[in-house]
Amino acid sequence: MLRHSTIVSAEDNVFWYVTKIPHGNFLAWNSAEIADDRVEVFFTKEEAENYIFKLKNSLQSGF
């Protein structure tokens, strides 16, 4: 899976990945919480990247 993944962000030894899956969709996930309920599926790579950036910004701002 890592072979098809791109690191989008890294912080405190946690890596955020976007992974292209066989059906053409993309997964957004991180190395700290690898579980079914912690992986999001998107139609495009850009949507997956934007999700990660928005999630990280909301966590940093305390929301």
Secondary structure, 3 states (H helix, E strand, C coil): CHHHEEEEEEECCEEEEEEECCCCCEEEEECCCCCHHHCEEECCHHHHHHHHHHHHHHHHHCC
